[in-house]
């Protein structure tokens, strides 16, 4: 089954790829790997903001991480990369805007990780870092970046 068909089966519509908020490009394809810049969580067109351990629940944090994952896929498509060329989701980096005593960053990051496994199956299983940070761009609750192996055309 193609990835587009899988997305349709899952009821997933990818968002429009967001423009960079600073001086960088969203995706760099080098030596068979797509390096995807950190993506922010847009849910129904609105940026999910706030801080875990304060005004954002674990469930909302997971939804924000999932939204970041959807934006990663949207950025790949916007860069002209057919999602069927993905041979492995290699690594995700999840950054969670949270209070100093918050310890559930890995649970928040599961929102993006679980999405990759839903969409890509076993090749969606990946290495990962999930870290807490005191602030993120634009007040975002979560930011996720990725390294994804891409087959040559």
Secondary structure, 3 states (H helix, E strand, C coil): CCHHHHHHHHCCCCCCCCCCCCCCCCEEEECCEEEEEEEECEECCEECECCECCCECHHHHHHHHHHHHHHHHHHHHHCCCCHHHEEEEEEEEEEEEECCCCCCHHHHHHHHHHHHHHHHHHHHCCEEEEEEECCCHHHECEEEEEEEEECCC
